[in-house]
C-alpha cells in the first residue's frame, strides 16, 4: 500500500479507534485496525494502516487469538508480531510471552509499537496495566489500574483486574 497517489486528509489515513499512548511515542494501543468482528471494514483498516505508516509505527503487536489482519500488515509493509492472548486458562504463560516481546522490541529506541486486541476493552487494558507493572514503570497494582483508567477514560473491569493480579503473582515478586 502506498500513499503516493493520495492527497489531503486521505494521505494521512485515519487514526485507529480508541488510540491511546501508553508510553508516549513508543507504545500505543487501540482497537484492531478496521474494527472488530461484524464491525470490521476493509476500507477503514486500510485507512488506519496508512495512518500507522504515516506516523512511523515500526511494529504492530497483535494480541488476537487468530491470524486476522496479519496479511494486511504485510501488504501495508508494517512489521508485526502475533502474540495471542489466548484463553483464560493459559493467561500466565501468554502474558509472559506478551511482556517479553514488548520488552525486547522496546529495547530498541527507534521502535514505535501499536498494540491491539479485537476491541479496546478489558483484556487489552489489563495487558497494558500488567505491562506497566512488568516493566517497573509503576510499582503497585492499584497504581497501574489507576494509570490505565486515566489514560483511556475507561474503568478496568474484573477481567482486566485479573490480568493485573496474575501479572503481580507471576512476574512481579
C-alpha positions as CSV (number, residue, x, y, z in Angstrom):
1,X,0.0,0.0,0.0
2,X,1.4,3.4,-0.9
3,X,0.2,6.9,-0.1
4,X,1.9,8.4,-3.2
5,X,-1.4,9.0,-5.1
6,X,-3.3,10.3,-2.2
7,X,-3.8,13.9,-1.3
8,X,-5.1,15.8,1.7
9,X,-6.6,14.0,4.7
10,X,-6.6,10.7,2.8
11,X,-2.9,10.7,2.6
12,X,-2.8,11.0,6.4
13,X,-5.0,8.0,6.9
14,X,-7.4,7.5,9.9
15,X,-6.2,7.2,13.5
16,X,-7.3,3.8,14.8
17,X,-10.4,3.9,17.1
18,X,-9.6,4.5,20.7
19,X,-5.9,5.1,20.0
20,X,-4.1,5.8,23.3
21,X,-0.4,6.4,24.0
22,X,0.7,4.0,26.8
23,X,4.3,5.2,26.6
24,X,4.4,8.5,24.6
25,X,5.8,8.0,21.1
26,X,6.9,4.4,21.9
27,X,3.8,2.2,22.7
28,X,0.3,3.0,21.5
29,X,-2.8,0.8,21.8
30,X,-6.3,0.7,20.4
31,X,-8.9,-1.4,18.6
32,X,-7.9,-3.8,15.9
33,X,-7.3,-1.8,12.6
34,X,-10.6,-1.9,10.7
35,X,-12.7,-2.6,13.8
36,X,-13.8,-5.9,15.4
37,X,-15.9,-8.8,14.3
38,X,-19.1,-7.7,12.4
39,X,-18.0,-4.1,12.5
40,X,-14.7,-4.8,10.7
41,X,-14.3,-2.8,7.4
42,X,-11.5,-3.3,4.9
43,X,-11.5,0.3,3.8
44,X,-11.3,1.5,7.4
45,X,-8.5,-1.0,8.0
46,X,-6.6,0.4,5.0
47,X,-7.0,4.0,6.2
48,X,-5.8,3.1,9.7
49,X,-2.8,1.2,8.3
50,X,-2.0,4.3,6.3
51,X,-2.1,6.4,9.5
52,X,0.2,3.9,11.3
53,X,2.7,4.1,8.3
54,X,2.5,7.9,8.1
55,X,3.1,8.2,11.8
56,X,6.2,5.9,11.6
57,X,5.0,2.9,13.6
58,X,7.6,0.2,13.3
59,X,5.6,-2.8,14.5
60,X,2.1,-3.9,15.2
61,X,1.7,-6.2,18.1
62,X,-1.4,-8.3,17.6
63,X,-2.9,-10.0,20.7
64,X,-5.7,-11.6,18.6
65,X,-6.2,-15.3,19.1
66,X,-6.5,-15.7,15.3
67,X,-4.2,-14.5,12.5
68,X,-6.8,-12.0,11.3
69,X,-5.3,-8.8,9.7
70,X,-1.7,-10.2,9.5
71,X,-1.8,-10.4,5.7
72,X,-3.0,-6.7,5.7
73,X,0.0,-5.7,7.8
74,X,2.3,-7.4,5.3
75,X,0.6,-5.7,2.4
76,X,1.0,-2.3,4.2
77,X,4.7,-3.0,4.8
78,X,4.3,-2.8,8.5
79,X,6.3,-5.3,10.5
80,X,4.2,-7.2,13.1
81,X,4.4,-9.8,15.8
82,X,1.5,-12.0,16.7
83,X,1.4,-12.9,20.4
84,X,-2.1,-14.3,21.1
85,X,-3.6,-13.5,24.4
86,X,-5.3,-16.9,24.3
87,X,-7.9,-18.5,26.5
88,X,-8.4,-17.6,30.2
89,X,-6.7,-20.8,31.5
90,X,-3.4,-20.1,29.7
91,X,-3.2,-16.5,30.9
92,X,0.2,-16.6,32.8
93,X,2.3,-18.1,30.0
94,X,0.6,-15.9,27.4
95,X,1.2,-12.8,29.4
96,X,4.8,-13.8,29.9
97,X,5.2,-14.1,26.1
98,X,3.5,-10.7,25.5
99,X,5.5,-8.8,28.1
100,X,8.9,-10.2,27.0
101,X,8.0,-9.5,23.3
102,X,7.2,-5.8,24.2
103,X,10.3,-5.5,26.4
104,X,12.5,-6.9,23.6
105,X,11.1,-4.6,20.9
106,X,11.2,-1.5,23.1
107,X,14.9,-2.1,23.9
108,X,15.5,-0.5,20.5
109,X,14.9,3.2,21.0
110,X,13.8,3.5,17.4
111,X,10.8,1.2,17.8
112,X,7.3,2.6,17.9
113,X,4.7,0.0,18.6
114,X,0.9,-0.3,18.1
115,X,-0.7,-3.0,20.2
116,X,-4.2,-4.2,19.7
117,X,-6.7,-6.8,20.6
118,X,-10.1,-7.4,18.9
119,X,-11.7,-4.5,20.7
120,X,-10.4,-1.9,23.1
121,X,-11.8,-3.5,26.2
122,X,-10.8,-5.1,29.5
123,X,-8.4,-7.7,28.1
124,X,-6.1,-5.2,26.3
125,X,-6.5,-2.7,29.1
126,X,-5.4,-5.4,31.6
127,X,-2.4,-6.2,29.4
128,X,-1.4,-2.5,29.4
129,X,-1.7,-2.3,33.2
130,X,0.2,-5.6,33.5
131,X,3.0,-4.4,31.2
132,X,3.4,-1.2,33.2
133,X,3.9,-3.4,36.3
134,X,6.2,-5.9,34.5
135,X,8.4,-3.1,33.1
136,X,8.5,-1.4,36.6
137,X,7.0,1.8,35.2
138,X,4.6,1.6,38.2
139,X,5.1,-0.3,41.4
140,X,1.7,-1.4,42.7
141,X,-1.4,-3.0,41.1
142,X,-3.8,-0.2,42.2
143,X,-1.5,2.4,40.7
144,X,-1.3,0.5,37.4
145,X,-5.1,0.3,37.3
146,X,-5.5,4.0,38.0
147,X,-3.0,5.0,35.3
148,X,-4.7,2.9,32.7
149,X,-8.1,4.2,33.7
150,X,-6.8,7.8,33.4
151,X,-5.1,7.1,30.1
152,X,-8.1,5.5,28.5
153,X,-11.0,7.2,30.3
154,X,-12.4,3.7,30.9
155,X,-12.9,1.6,34.1
156,X,-11.0,-1.6,34.3
157,X,-13.4,-4.4,35.0
158,X,-13.0,-7.9,36.5
159,X,-11.2,-9.4,33.5
160,X,-8.6,-6.6,33.3
161,X,-8.1,-6.7,37.1
162,X,-7.5,-10.4,37.0
163,X,-4.8,-9.9,34.4
164,X,-3.2,-7.4,36.8
165,X,-3.4,-9.9,39.6
166,X,-1.8,-12.7,37.5
167,X,0.9,-10.3,36.5
168,X,1.6,-9.4,40.1
169,X,1.7,-13.0,41.2
170,X,3.7,-14.4,38.3
171,X,6.0,-11.6,37.2
172,X,6.5,-9.0,40.0
173,X,7.6,-10.9,43.1
